[in-house]
Amino acid sequence: MNWLYLILAAVSGSAMALQGTFNAALGKIIGVWESTLLVHVIGSLAALIIILILGMGFSNYAKMNSVPWWAFLGGILNVIIIYLVVRTIPQIGVGNATTAIIVAQILTAVLVDSLGLFGMKKYEFHYLDLLGIALLAIGARILLID
């Protein structure tokens, strides 16, 4: 297992928790849909600036006709994710919302991995995966106790 990628994934998880917190704070002030749009505009500008700074250019966009239709759904899912995070965090808290998010992510990820969905490499499913998910769900339930 490559530790660098595990560390990068962990940093991503921390960034997601902070992003949800920041987006929820923004949504409280300017509105849920308004903050969802603003976050995407800022993110798009950040990606554009990074592409320009790295001098990558835009030639890879010529390959878009070979992309499967479902791969474009990520943009729609991103809007749904940000909207729902902004709606739920103020209602149930960062910890509770993030716990629910992580449990659902793990369940979905195990399904995608075990079936090799959407062009992803197929990983063998082990029944211990179910134990891991059950323990995660139990831990989540403990965290969600008010």
CORVEN-V962061 format. One line per field, one symbol per residue. burial: # if it has 24 or more other C-alpha atoms within 12 Angstrom, else .. A space follows every 50 residues. Layout:
burial->???
This chain:
burial->...............##.###.#####....##.###.#........... ............................#.##########...####### ###.....###.....................#.............
